[in-house]
Amino acid sequence: AWYQRRVRARAAEKLIAGLSRDNCIRRGVRYLGTATAVHYNVPTVYECLERCKAPEVLSVTLSIAPNPEKGKCECWDKRRGYLFDRHNFYTSVNRLCWELGAADNEKWASCTNLNRVHSGSTIAVSEGLASIKECGYACAYRDDCAAVTYERDTGKCYLKGSGSIGASDVGSDSLDLSCVIE
């Protein structure tokens, strides 16, 4: 009975991770930046992600049908920076968001510093978030964001630049995104 519950819990966790990753895919959006590489005849956005594995690649865009450049996979040096395409000729993916979605609950828990704030400078504040995971995803869409501090009671998320784990603060948790994607 214990083993079956564990198997079901793992299956549910994988399903949720897949749904989280699906939220990283932007259809009808073309990310821009400086292209670090371009590949042709790429059939899917998943293959595009595989071909753009270099560390400097922060997002990808795949041209899709009926675009005349169908199958063109562009690897970008920015997490986002986009144009909306009213014809839906493009699909883009933020790589950090995608990698965060691959992390299981154990990884998130091991990287979360409970009752600690991050010492980096605050670059933005988001409110009404339900978890440190949501806070981490908000950080993924800012090129200058490296870590977060999340206030559990208020749902406030402080997006942080570089820094380290700072002072003790009951009710606030911090997370360095690089830990989650290692």
N, C-alpha and C positions, 0 to 999 in steps of 0.2 A: 504494500500500500504506500509506504514512504517513497519507494523508488518511482512508482507511477505518478505520484504528486510532483516529484522532482522533474520527471520527464515532461509532464504537462506544463510546469512552470517555465522550463527552458524553452519549450515550443512557443509559449505565449510571449516570452521575452524576445525570441527571434522574430516573431510576427510584428511586435511593436517596433523593433529595430528596423525592420523592413519598411514599415510605414513612416518612421522617422526619416529614413533615407529618401523615401519617395518625396517628402516635403522639401528636399534639397534640389529637386529637379524643377527647373523653371521652363515651362513650355511657352513658346511665343516670345521669349526673351533672348536677346543676343548680348552676352557679356563682351566687354571690350577691355583693352589694356594693351600691353606690348606682347605680341605673340612670341612665345619662346620656342614653339615648334608648330608645324602644320602637317597633318596626315590626310591622305586622300583615300577614297573608297572604304570608309569606315561605316559599317552597317548600323551600329547602335551607339547610344550615348554611353553604355557600359563599356563597350570596346574602346571608345574615345577616352574614357577615364583610365583604362588599362594602358593605353599608348602614351598617356601624358603623366607618367609616374615620377618624373624628375622633381626634386625637392623645391625648385623654384616655381613650379606650376601650382597656382592657387585656384584656378577654375578652368573649365572647358566649355566650348560651344560646338555643337554639331549642327551642320546645315542639313535639313531634312526635306523630303519631297513636299511640294513640287518645285522647290528651289533648284535652279539650274546647277548649283554647286553641291547638290545632294551628296552626302558622304564626306564632306570636308570637315575635319576635326581640328579645331584651333585650341592650343594650350596657352593660357593667359597667366601673366604675372600679378594679377589682381584677383581678390576674392569675388569681386563683383564689378560694377561700373557698366551699366547696361543701357541698351536701347530696346524699347518695346517694338515688336514687329507685328504689325496688324495682320499680316498674312500667315503668321505662325510657321515661318520657314526655319526656325531655330529652336534648339533645346540646349539649355545651359545648366551647368552644375557647379556649385561652390564645393571645392575639394575638401576644405576643412569641415564644412557641414556634413558632407558625405562620410568622412572618417569618424566624426563624432557619432554618427548613427550606427557605426559598426561596433562601437564599444558596448560591452555588456554592463549590467548593473553592478557587478563586482568591480569592474574597472572604474566606473564612475565613483563608487563608494571609496575605493582605495585612493583616488586622486582628490577627493573632497576633504578639505581641512575644516573639520567641525569647530565652531566657535572661534574662528580666526578670520581676520580681515586681510586683504591683499594690500601691500604697501604701494603699489603702482599708482600713478596719477589717474584720477577719474576722467575719462574722456566722454562719457555719456551715462545717463541714468534711464532705465526702463522701469515702468511700474506695472503692477498687476500680474506678475509672472507667478506661476504655480510651483516652480521647482528650480533647483540649481541647474538642471539639464536645460530647461527653457532659457535660463540666463546664459548658459554656454552657447546655445544656438544663436542667441541675439549677438553675442560677441563674434561668432563666426562670420557675420556679414559686415564687419568693420575691419578694414585692412590694418588699422593701428591698434586693434584690440588683441591682447595676449592672455588676459586673465579676468576673473570676475569675483566680486563679493556679492553674496545674496543674503538679504535679510528675510528670514523665514516668517516673521510675524507680519511684516508689511508687504511682502512680495516685491520689494524694490531690488533692482539688479544694477550694480555699479560696474560698468565696463571699464576695464583697467588697461593701461599701457604696460610696458615692461616694469618689473619690480620683483618682489618676493613676498613670501608669507610674512605678515606683520603681527600686530598686537592681538591679544586675546580679546574677544568680544562675544559674550553669550548671545546667541540668537542669530549670529552672522556666520556664514560659511564661505570659504573661498576655494577657488579652483584655478589652476594654471592649465590652459587648454592643451599645451604640449604634452602634459602627463597623460591625458585621456587618449591621445592618438599615438602614443609610443608603442 
